[in-house]
């Protein structure tokens, strides 16, 4: 059970705890980015995302956006002939394409009209292989600033196991 408490035993502000097997209490990390309302500054829905990605690497690799939340995007990629490397595993570069596609899309839609977002840096740690099915990613902002955005992306296989963790930094370009 997850509960939010006003302060810990040392008087530090709100923290999250999980109660496990009755009496054990484990501290949980704070959410990456807490929002009271949607972060999107432009209209966004799955149909718009699908149309925007026609004739792109996203469409070619079979990546599908599957959910738009108030502060996250979720997309998936198939593990098939288009996305595997010679040993039959999901290619690490495809995981990075999925992560960057979600993070850059999120950054774009979180900006006011006229602003653009371009990739500045991406990091990916491949933790487990995927050999079949779908790999699904969730992208959430860590920082939404005036000149940069930082997005955290977790990828999971169909068994729910974490396969890749990625961090994307976007440069924000003002209207010309």
For each residue, the residues with C-beta under 8 A, 3 or more apart:
1: 18 19
2: 16 17 18 28
3: 16 17 18 19
4: 14 15 16
5: 8 14 15 16 17
6: 13 14
7: 11 12 13 14 15
8: 5 11 12 15 27
9:
10:
11: 7 8
12: 7 8 15
13: 6 7
14: 4 5 6 7
15: 4 5 7 8 12 27 28 30
16: 2 3 4 5 27 28 29 30 31
17: 2 3 5 25 26 27 28
18: 1 2 3 25 26 28
19: 1 3 22 23 24 25
20: 24 25 26
21: 24
22: 19
23: 19
24: 19 20 21
25: 17 18 19 20
26: 17 18 20
27: 8 15 16 17
28: 2 15 16 17 18
29: 16
30: 15 16 34
31: 16 34
32: 140 141 142 152
33: 71 140 141 142 143 144
34: 30 31
35: 38 39 70 71
36:
37: 70
38: 35 70 71
39: 35 70 71 110 141 144
40: 43 44 68 109 110
41: 109 110 111 112 113
42: 108 109 111 112 113
43: 40 48
44: 40 48 49 68 109
45: 48 49 68
46: 49 50 65 66 67 68
47: 50 51
48: 43 44 45 51 52
49: 44 45 46 52 53 65 68 105
50: 46 47 53 54 64 65
51: 47 48 54
52: 48 49 105
53: 49 50 56 58 59 63 65 101
54: 50 51 59
55: 59
56: 53 59 60
57: 60 61 97 101
58: 53 61 63 97 101
59: 53 54 55 56 62 63
60: 56 57 82
61: 57 58 77 82 83 94 97 98
62: 59 77 78 80 82 83
63: 53 58 59 75 76 77 97 98 101
64: 50 75 76 77
65: 46 49 50 53 68 73 74 75 102 105
66: 46 74 75 76 136
67: 46 72 73 74
68: 40 44 45 46 49 65 72 73 74
69: 72 73 74
70: 35 37 38 39
71: 33 35 38 39 140 141
72: 67 68 69 106 138 139 140
73: 65 67 68 69 102 105 106 138 139
74: 65 66 67 68 69 102 136 137 138 139
75: 63 64 65 66 98 101 102 136 137 139
76: 63 64 66 98 134 135 136 137
77: 61 62 63 64 83 90 94 95 97 98 134 135 137
78: 62 82 83 133 134
79: 83 84 90 130 131 132 133 134 135
80: 62 83 84
81: 84
82: 60 61 62 78
83: 61 62 77 78 79 80 90 91 94
84: 79 80 81 87 88 89 90 91 131
85: 88 89 90 91 92
86:
87: 84
88: 84 85 131
89: 84 85 129 130 131
90: 77 79 83 84 85 94 95 129 130 131 135 163
91: 83 84 85 94 95
92: 85 95 96 124 126 164
93: 96 97
94: 61 77 83 90 91 97 98
95: 77 90 91 92 98 99 124 126 135 155 163 164 166
96: 92 93 99 100 122 124 166
97: 57 58 61 63 77 93 94 100 101
98: 61 63 75 76 77 94 95 101 102 135 137 153 155
99: 95 96 102 103 122 124 137 139 153 155 164 166 168
100: 96 97 103 104 119 122 166 168
101: 53 57 58 63 75 97 98 104 105
102: 65 73 74 75 98 99 105 106 137 138 139 151 153
103: 99 100 106 107 122 139 149 151 153 166 168 170
104: 100 101 107 108 117 118 119 168 170
105: 49 52 65 73 101 102 108 109 139
106: 72 73 102 103 109 110 139 141 149 151
107: 103 104 110 111 117 141 149 151 170 172
108: 42 104 105 111 116 117
109: 40 41 42 44 105 106
110: 39 40 41 106 107 141 144 149
111: 41 42 107 108 115 116 117 172
112: 41 42 115
113: 41 42
114: 174 175
115: 111 112 172 173 174 175
116: 108 111 172 173
117: 104 107 108 111 149 170 171 172 173
118: 104 170 171 173
119: 100 104 122 168 169 170 171
120: 148 169 170 171
121: 168 169
122: 96 99 100 103 119 166 167 168 169
123: 166 167 168
124: 92 95 96 99 164 165 166
125: 164 165 166
126: 92 95 129 163 164
127: 162 163 164 165
128: 157 161 162 163
129: 89 90 126 163
130: 79 89 90 133 135 157 163
131: 79 84 88 89 90
132: 79
133: 78 79 130 157 158
134: 76 77 78 79 157 158
135: 76 77 79 90 95 98 130 155 156 157 163 164
136: 66 74 75 76 155 156 158
137: 74 75 76 77 98 99 102 153 154 155 156 164
138: 72 73 74 102 153 154
139: 72 73 74 75 99 102 103 105 106 151 152 153 168
140: 32 33 71 72 151 152 153
141: 32 33 39 71 106 107 110 144 149 150 151 152
142: 32 33 150 151 152 167
143: 33 148 149 150
144: 33 39 110 141 149
145: 148 149 172
146: 172
147: 171 172
148: 120 143 145 169 170 171 172
149: 103 106 107 110 117 141 143 144 145 169 170 172
150: 141 142 143 167 168 169 170
151: 102 103 106 107 139 140 141 142 167 168 169 170
152: 32 139 140 141 142 165 166 167
153: 98 99 102 103 137 138 139 140 164 165 166 167 168
154: 137 138 162 164 165 166
155: 95 98 99 135 136 137 162 163 164 165 166
156: 135 136 137 160 161 162 163
157: 128 130 133 134 135 160 161 163
158: 133 134 136
159:
160: 156 157
161: 128 156 157
162: 127 128 154 155 156 165
163: 90 95 126 127 128 129 130 135 155 156 157
164: 92 95 99 124 125 126 127 135 137 153 154 155
165: 124 125 127 152 153 154 155 162
166: 95 96 99 100 103 122 123 124 125 152 153 154 155
167: 122 123 142 150 151 152 153
168: 99 100 103 104 119 121 122 123 139 150 151 153
169: 119 120 121 122 148 149 150 151
170: 103 104 107 117 118 119 120 148 149 150 151
171: 117 118 119 120 147 148
172: 107 111 115 116 117 145 146 147 148 149
173: 115 116 117 118
174: 114 115
175: 114 115
176:
